[in-house]
Amino acid sequence: MSDMQWTVLCTTAEVLPGERHVAWLGDTPVLVVNHDGDFYALEDRCSHEDFELSPGPYDADAGTIECVLHGARFDVRTGEPLCPPAYSAVQTFPVMVQDGLIYVSDPR
Ligand code: FES
């Protein structure tokens, strides 16, 4: 492991390909997505308004998730918004997988 601080969020078995899982990093809800076998973690909160992203449809081909409230879409790999009404990125977290566990680091 590097000298970054890593926290276990969940197991890889909880996030099979094309699936997602929400876990807590302190008081922050984190959405973990398995996109094509790679794991990505982003804050489970739309950057448009304070609303969860996790209930929204996930497009496994595009690697995007759509906010159900007003329809903004985000790239789960980068957190970048792909269409209005969101214009700023969702917070993402570095991910490390080891021995079937998914760790994230908090860059904030
Ligand atoms: S709260 Fe997500 S698009 Fe408005």
Backbone and ligand atoms as CSV (ligand in chain L), in Angstrom:
chain,resi,resn,atom,element,x,y,z
A,1,MET,N,N,0.837,-1.200,0.000
A,1,MET,CA,C,0.000,0.000,0.000
A,1,MET,C,C,0.881,1.263,0.000
A,2,SER,N,N,0.342,2.331,-0.557
A,2,SER,CA,C,1.079,3.583,-0.561
A,2,SER,C,C,0.891,4.269,0.792
A,3,ASP,N,N,1.472,5.490,0.962
A,3,ASP,CA,C,1.272,6.173,2.246
A,3,ASP,C,C,-0.047,6.931,2.316
A,4,MET,N,N,-0.903,6.774,1.282
A,4,MET,CA,C,-2.247,7.346,1.402
A,4,MET,C,C,-3.004,6.544,2.454
A,5,GLN,N,N,-4.008,7.173,3.052
A,5,GLN,CA,C,-4.856,6.481,4.032
A,5,GLN,C,C,-5.980,5.779,3.278
A,6,TRP,N,N,-6.072,4.476,3.479
A,6,TRP,CA,C,-7.102,3.709,2.766
A,6,TRP,C,C,-8.126,3.168,3.759
A,7,THR,N,N,-9.380,3.196,3.361
A,7,THR,CA,C,-10.468,2.699,4.201
A,7,THR,C,C,-11.244,1.651,3.415
A,8,VAL,N,N,-11.527,0.523,4.049
A,8,VAL,CA,C,-12.336,-0.511,3.394
A,8,VAL,C,C,-13.780,-0.023,3.292
A,9,LEU,N,N,-14.319,-0.093,2.080
A,9,LEU,CA,C,-15.718,0.295,1.895
A,9,LEU,C,C,-16.637,-0.911,1.793
A,10,CYS,N,N,-16.190,-1.934,1.047
A,10,CYS,CA,C,-17.032,-3.106,0.839
A,10,CYS,C,C,-16.177,-4.182,0.188
A,11,THR,N,N,-16.796,-5.297,-0.152
A,11,THR,CA,C,-16.064,-6.373,-0.824
A,11,THR,C,C,-16.378,-6.341,-2.320
A,12,THR,N,N,-15.491,-6.954,-3.102
A,12,THR,CA,C,-15.739,-7.012,-4.551
A,12,THR,C,C,-16.985,-7.853,-4.844
A,13,ALA,N,N,-17.283,-8.825,-3.977
A,13,ALA,CA,C,-18.461,-9.678,-4.179
A,13,ALA,C,C,-19.755,-8.884,-4.057
A,14,GLU,N,N,-19.694,-7.727,-3.403
A,14,GLU,CA,C,-20.891,-6.901,-3.248
A,14,GLU,C,C,-21.137,-6.019,-4.468
A,15,VAL,N,N,-20.158,-5.950,-5.360
A,15,VAL,CA,C,-20.287,-5.055,-6.522
A,15,VAL,C,C,-19.851,-5.827,-7.767
A,16,LEU,N,N,-20.729,-6.680,-8.239
A,16,LEU,CA,C,-20.417,-7.471,-9.434
A,16,LEU,C,C,-20.448,-6.564,-10.669
A,17,PRO,N,N,-19.867,-7.014,-11.803
A,17,PRO,CA,C,-19.839,-6.165,-13.003
A,17,PRO,C,C,-21.219,-5.619,-13.362
A,18,GLY,N,N,-21.278,-4.324,-13.587
A,18,GLY,CA,C,-22.536,-3.664,-13.937
A,18,GLY,C,C,-23.360,-3.279,-12.724
A,19,GLU,N,N,-22.854,-3.608,-11.526
A,19,GLU,CA,C,-23.611,-3.286,-10.324
A,19,GLU,C,C,-23.004,-2.100,-9.579
A,20,ARG,N,N,-23.717,-1.645,-8.568
A,20,ARG,CA,C,-23.230,-0.559,-7.711
A,20,ARG,C,C,-23.631,-0.825,-6.285
A,21,HIS,N,N,-22.973,-0.132,-5.415
A,21,HIS,CA,C,-23.166,-0.370,-3.989
A,21,HIS,C,C,-22.879,0.942,-3.270
A,22,VAL,N,N,-23.667,1.259,-2.258
A,22,VAL,CA,C,-23.418,2.477,-1.488
A,22,VAL,C,C,-22.882,2.097,-0.118
A,23,ALA,N,N,-21.807,2.735,0.278
A,23,ALA,CA,C,-21.226,2.508,1.598
A,23,ALA,C,C,-20.816,3.873,2.150
A,24,TRP,N,N,-20.526,3.903,3.438
A,24,TRP,CA,C,-20.218,5.191,4.062
A,24,TRP,C,C,-18.730,5.339,4.316
A,25,LEU,N,N,-18.212,6.485,3.957
A,25,LEU,CA,C,-16.837,6.847,4.279
A,25,LEU,C,C,-16.963,7.986,5.294
A,26,GLY,N,N,-16.892,7.654,6.570
A,26,GLY,CA,C,-17.220,8.639,7.594
A,26,GLY,C,C,-18.672,9.035,7.434
A,27,ASP,N,N,-18.932,10.336,7.238
A,27,ASP,CA,C,-20.325,10.758,7.054
A,27,ASP,C,C,-20.663,11.018,5.585
A,28,THR,N,N,-19.818,10.502,4.695
A,28,THR,CA,C,-20.044,10.696,3.261
A,28,THR,C,C,-20.543,9.400,2.612
A,29,PRO,N,N,-21.697,9.444,1.964
A,29,PRO,CA,C,-22.140,8.256,1.232
A,29,PRO,C,C,-21.359,8.139,-0.077
A,30,VAL,N,N,-20.798,6.955,-0.304
A,30,VAL,CA,C,-19.963,6.749,-1.492
A,30,VAL,C,C,-20.592,5.663,-2.363
A,31,LEU,N,N,-20.724,5.992,-3.623
A,31,LEU,CA,C,-21.275,5.064,-4.600
A,31,LEU,C,C,-20.109,4.341,-5.274
A,32,VAL,N,N,-20.056,3.018,-5.109
A,32,VAL,CA,C,-19.014,2.213,-5.743
A,32,VAL,C,C,-19.640,1.532,-6.953
A,33,VAL,N,N,-18.998,1.672,-8.101
A,33,VAL,CA,C,-19.526,1.109,-9.342
A,33,VAL,C,C,-18.491,0.157,-9.929
A,34,ASN,N,N,-18.975,-0.996,-10.378
A,34,ASN,CA,C,-18.118,-1.927,-11.111
A,34,ASN,C,C,-18.408,-1.719,-12.587
A,35,HIS,N,N,-17.512,-1.007,-13.254
A,35,HIS,CA,C,-17.670,-0.726,-14.674
A,35,HIS,C,C,-16.692,-1.595,-15.434
A,36,ASP,N,N,-17.222,-2.655,-16.062
A,36,ASP,CA,C,-16.376,-3.536,-16.872
A,36,ASP,C,C,-15.253,-4.182,-16.066
A,37,GLY,N,N,-15.499,-4.479,-14.803
A,37,GLY,CA,C,-14.484,-5.136,-13.989
A,37,GLY,C,C,-13.566,-4.181,-13.248
A,38,ASP,N,N,-13.670,-2.888,-13.548
A,38,ASP,CA,C,-12.895,-1.889,-12.802
A,38,ASP,C,C,-13.830,-1.177,-11.829
A,39,PHE,N,N,-13.290,-0.834,-10.680
A,39,PHE,CA,C,-14.111,-0.221,-9.637
A,39,PHE,C,C,-13.855,1.289,-9.565
A,40,TYR,N,N,-14.938,2.032,-9.426
A,40,TYR,CA,C,-14.865,3.488,-9.303
A,40,TYR,C,C,-15.716,3.914,-8.116
A,41,ALA,N,N,-15.287,4.966,-7.458
A,41,ALA,CA,C,-16.020,5.448,-6.286
A,41,ALA,C,C,-16.267,6.939,-6.434
A,42,LEU,N,N,-17.507,7.337,-6.231
A,42,LEU,CA,C,-17.845,8.757,-6.280
A,42,LEU,C,C,-18.872,9.061,-5.197
A,43,GLU,N,N,-18.877,10.300,-4.803
A,43,GLU,CA,C,-19.834,10.671,-3.768
A,43,GLU,C,C,-21.244,10.443,-4.286
A,44,ASP,N,N,-22.080,9.873,-3.431
A,44,ASP,CA,C,-23.455,9.576,-3.833
A,44,ASP,C,C,-24.310,10.822,-3.660
A,45,ARG,N,N,-23.909,11.872,-4.379
A,45,ARG,CA,C,-24.653,13.127,-4.284
A,45,ARG,C,C,-24.468,13.899,-5.579
A,46,CYS,N,N,-25.554,14.230,-6.195
A,46,CYS,CA,C,-25.514,14.997,-7.435
A,46,CYS,C,C,-24.891,16.367,-7.166
A,47,SER,N,N,-24.165,16.873,-8.168
A,47,SER,CA,C,-23.556,18.194,-7.984
A,47,SER,C,C,-24.531,19.320,-8.316
A,48,HIS,N,N,-25.703,18.974,-8.821
A,48,HIS,CA,C,-26.699,20.006,-9.122
A,48,HIS,C,C,-27.442,20.426,-7.861
A,49,GLU,N,N,-28.006,19.430,-7.181
A,49,GLU,CA,C,-28.636,19.675,-5.894
A,49,GLU,C,C,-28.294,18.505,-4.992
A,50,ASP,N,N,-28.598,18.645,-3.734
A,50,ASP,CA,C,-28.251,17.595,-2.772
A,50,ASP,C,C,-29.224,16.435,-2.926
A,51,PHE,N,N,-28.893,15.517,-3.828
A,51,PHE,CA,C,-29.778,14.381,-4.089
A,51,PHE,C,C,-28.927,13.168,-4.446
A,52,GLU,N,N,-29.340,11.988,-4.001
A,52,GLU,CA,C,-28.548,10.777,-4.244
A,52,GLU,C,C,-28.496,10.426,-5.727
A,53,LEU,N,N,-27.320,9.978,-6.172
A,53,LEU,CA,C,-27.185,9.488,-7.544
A,53,LEU,C,C,-27.549,8.010,-7.654
A,54,SER,N,N,-27.386,7.287,-6.551
A,54,SER,CA,C,-27.496,5.827,-6.613
A,54,SER,C,C,-28.831,5.289,-7.136
A,55,PRO,N,N,-29.976,5.969,-6.927
A,55,PRO,CA,C,-31.212,5.399,-7.471
A,55,PRO,C,C,-31.327,5.542,-8.986
A,56,GLY,N,N,-30.447,6.313,-9.598
A,56,GLY,CA,C,-30.564,6.610,-11.022
A,56,GLY,C,C,-30.110,5.466,-11.899
A,57,PRO,N,N,-30.553,5.477,-13.157
A,57,PRO,CA,C,-30.139,4.422,-14.076
A,57,PRO,C,C,-28.651,4.507,-14.411
A,58,TYR,N,N,-28.011,3.328,-14.394
A,58,TYR,CA,C,-26.595,3.230,-14.727
A,58,TYR,C,C,-26.496,2.633,-16.120
A,59,ASP,N,N,-25.793,3.298,-17.012
A,59,ASP,CA,C,-25.571,2.804,-18.371
A,59,ASP,C,C,-24.231,2.089,-18.377
A,60,ALA,N,N,-24.271,0.760,-18.370
A,60,ALA,CA,C,-23.039,-0.025,-18.253
A,60,ALA,C,C,-22.165,0.099,-19.496
A,61,ASP,N,N,-22.752,0.394,-20.657
A,61,ASP,CA,C,-21.944,0.549,-21.872
A,61,ASP,C,C,-21.189,1.869,-21.838
A,62,ALA,N,N,-21.885,2.918,-21.450
A,62,ALA,CA,C,-21.271,4.247,-21.463
A,62,ALA,C,C,-20.498,4.544,-20.184
A,63,GLY,N,N,-20.808,3.815,-19.117
A,63,GLY,CA,C,-20.163,4.110,-17.839
A,63,GLY,C,C,-20.696,5.390,-17.229
A,64,THR,N,N,-22.004,5.579,-17.357
A,64,THR,CA,C,-22.602,6.816,-16.846
A,64,THR,C,C,-23.762,6.494,-15.915
A,65,ILE,N,N,-24.022,7.439,-15.028
A,65,ILE,CA,C,-25.192,7.323,-14.162
A,65,ILE,C,C,-25.980,8.617,-14.282
A,66,GLU,N,N,-27.296,8.461,-14.258
A,66,GLU,CA,C,-28.166,9.621,-14.458
A,66,GLU,C,C,-28.881,9.948,-13.157
A,67,CYS,N,N,-28.908,11.200,-12.825
A,67,CYS,CA,C,-29.633,11.648,-11.638
A,67,CYS,C,C,-31.129,11.624,-11.943
A,68,VAL,N,N,-31.892,10.980,-11.069
A,68,VAL,CA,C,-33.324,10.853,-11.360
A,68,VAL,C,C,-34.096,12.151,-11.126
A,69,LEU,N,N,-33.476,13.096,-10.438
A,69,LEU,CA,C,-34.250,14.298,-10.108
A,69,LEU,C,C,-34.444,15.219,-11.317
A,70,HIS,N,N,-33.334,15.566,-12.000
A,70,HIS,CA,C,-33.466,16.463,-13.163
A,70,HIS,C,C,-32.730,15.959,-14.402
A,71,GLY,N,N,-32.177,14.759,-14.332
A,71,GLY,CA,C,-31.644,14.146,-15.554
A,71,GLY,C,C,-30.186,14.414,-15.895
A,72,ALA,N,N,-29.411,15.026,-15.010
A,72,ALA,CA,C,-27.981,15.193,-15.317
A,72,ALA,C,C,-27.322,13.810,-15.352
A,73,ARG,N,N,-26.348,13.661,-16.259
A,73,ARG,CA,C,-25.600,12.404,-16.345
A,73,ARG,C,C,-24.143,12.663,-15.995
A,74,PHE,N,N,-23.538,11.671,-15.345
A,74,PHE,CA,C,-22.152,11.786,-14.912
A,74,PHE,C,C,-21.361,10.567,-15.362
A,75,ASP,N,N,-20.106,10.794,-15.724
A,75,ASP,CA,C,-19.191,9.699,-16.029
A,75,ASP,C,C,-18.722,9.114,-14.694
A,76,VAL,N,N,-18.986,7.828,-14.459
A,76,VAL,CA,C,-18.643,7.257,-13.150
A,76,VAL,C,C,-17.124,7.155,-12.957
A,77,ARG,N,N,-16.351,7.208,-14.063
A,77,ARG,CA,C,-14.891,7.111,-13.944
A,77,ARG,C,C,-14.263,8.416,-13.480
A,78,THR,N,N,-14.876,9.520,-13.857
A,78,THR,CA,C,-14.274,10.821,-13.565
A,78,THR,C,C,-15.143,11.713,-12.696
A,79,GLY,N,N,-16.423,11.405,-12.609
A,79,GLY,CA,C,-17.364,12.266,-11.892
A,79,GLY,C,C,-17.800,13.468,-12.704
A,80,GLU,N,N,-17.280,13.595,-13.933
A,80,GLU,CA,C,-17.587,14.786,-14.746
A,80,GLU,C,C,-19.045,14.756,-15.224
A,81,PRO,N,N,-19.689,15.946,-15.222
A,81,PRO,CA,C,-21.048,16.024,-15.746
A,81,PRO,C,C,-21.024,15.965,-17.274
A,82,LEU,N,N,-22.019,15.321,-17.855
A,82,LEU,CA,C,-22.069,15.168,-19.309
A,82,LEU,C,C,-23.196,15.966,-19.934
A,83,CYS,N,N,-24.105,16.468,-19.086
A,83,CYS,CA,C,-25.183,17.296,-19.624
A,83,CYS,C,C,-25.784,18.129,-18.498
A,84,PRO,N,N,-26.442,19.236,-18.852
A,84,PRO,CA,C,-27.125,20.050,-17.848
A,84,PRO,C,C,-28.225,19.241,-17.170
A,85,PRO,N,N,-28.671,19.660,-16.011
A,85,PRO,CA,C,-28.374,20.936,-15.358
A,85,PRO,C,C,-27.172,20.888,-14.411
A,86,ALA,N,N,-26.349,19.838,-14.452
A,86,ALA,CA,C,-25.149,19.817,-13.609
A,86,ALA,C,C,-23.974,20.354,-14.416
A,87,TYR,N,N,-23.158,21.195,-13.781
A,87,TYR,CA,C,-22.014,21.782,-14.476
A,87,TYR,C,C,-20.709,21.532,-13.745
A,88,SER,N,N,-20.783,20.960,-12.560
A,88,SER,CA,C,-19.539,20.661,-11.850
A,88,SER,C,C,-19.472,19.168,-11.546
A,89,ALA,N,N,-18.244,18.712,-11.364
A,89,ALA,CA,C,-18.013,17.281,-11.183
A,89,ALA,C,C,-18.447,16.821,-9.797
A,90,VAL,N,N,-18.799,15.558,-9.719
A,90,VAL,CA,C,-19.055,14.907,-8.440
A,90,VAL,C,C,-17.698,14.486,-7.871
A,91,GLN,N,N,-17.553,14.585,-6.567
A,91,GLN,CA,C,-16.304,14.170,-5.909
A,91,GLN,C,C,-16.030,12.681,-6.175
A,92,THR,N,N,-14.827,12.387,-6.607
A,92,THR,CA,C,-14.440,10.982,-6.788
A,92,THR,C,C,-13.371,10.625,-5.766
A,93,PHE,N,N,-13.192,9.328,-5.561
A,93,PHE,CA,C,-12.236,8.838,-4.576
A,93,PHE,C,C,-11.334,7.791,-5.237
A,94,PRO,N,N,-10.018,7.865,-5.005
A,94,PRO,CA,C,-9.131,6.818,-5.512
A,94,PRO,C,C,-9.538,5.465,-4.925
A,95,VAL,N,N,-9.458,4.439,-5.752
A,95,VAL,CA,C,-9.864,3.088,-5.341
A,95,VAL,C,C,-8.669,2.138,-5.430
A,96,MET,N,N,-8.585,1.249,-4.482
A,96,MET,CA,C,-7.586,0.185,-4.504
A,96,MET,C,C,-8.302,-1.111,-4.126
A,97,VAL,N,N,-7.974,-2.181,-4.853
A,97,VAL,CA,C,-8.581,-3.485,-4.547
A,97,VAL,C,C,-7.481,-4.426,-4.090
A,98,GLN,N,N,-7.720,-5.072,-2.975
A,98,GLN,CA,C,-6.737,-6.013,-2.442
A,98,GLN,C,C,-7.474,-7.119,-1.692
A,99,ASP,N,N,-7.148,-8.360,-2.038
A,99,ASP,CA,C,-7.719,-9.530,-1.356
A,99,ASP,C,C,-9.249,-9.465,-1.271
A,100,GLY,N,N,-9.865,-9.048,-2.361
A,100,GLY,CA,C,-11.330,-9.049,-2.399
A,100,GLY,C,C,-11.980,-7.893,-1.665
A,101,LEU,N,N,-11.173,-6.959,-1.204
A,101,LEU,CA,C,-11.720,-5.792,-0.504
A,101,LEU,C,C,-11.521,-4.541,-1.356
A,102,ILE,N,N,-12.505,-3.663,-1.327
A,102,ILE,CA,C,-12.409,-2.400,-2.050
A,102,ILE,C,C,-12.104,-1.293,-1.045
A,103,TYR,N,N,-10.960,-0.667,-1.237
A,103,TYR,CA,C,-10.529,0.435,-0.363
A,103,TYR,C,C,-10.680,1.741,-1.125
A,104,VAL,N,N,-10.973,2.808,-0.414
A,104,VAL,CA,C,-10.926,4.138,-1.027
A,104,VAL,C,C,-10.083,5.041,-0.140
A,105,SER,N,N,-9.581,6.078,-0.791
A,105,SER,CA,C,-8.832,7.103,-0.070
A,105,SER,C,C,-9.587,8.406,-0.229
A,106,ASP,N,N,-9.543,9.250,0.774
A,106,ASP,CA,C,-10.284,10.501,0.739
A,106,ASP,C,C,-9.335,11.645,0.415
A,107,PRO,N,N,-9.414,12.197,-0.802
A,107,PRO,CA,C,-8.492,13.267,-1.193
A,107,PRO,C,C,-8.890,14.640,-0.663
A,108,ARG,N,N,-10.013,14.737,0.010
A,108,ARG,CA,C,-10.525,16.061,0.429
A,108,ARG,C,C,-9.750,16.612,1.625
L,1,FES,S1,S,-30.383,17.153,-8.442
L,1,FES,FE1,FE,-29.378,15.933,-9.909
L,1,FES,S2,S,-29.844,16.868,-11.790
L,1,FES,FE2,FE,-30.788,18.109,-10.312
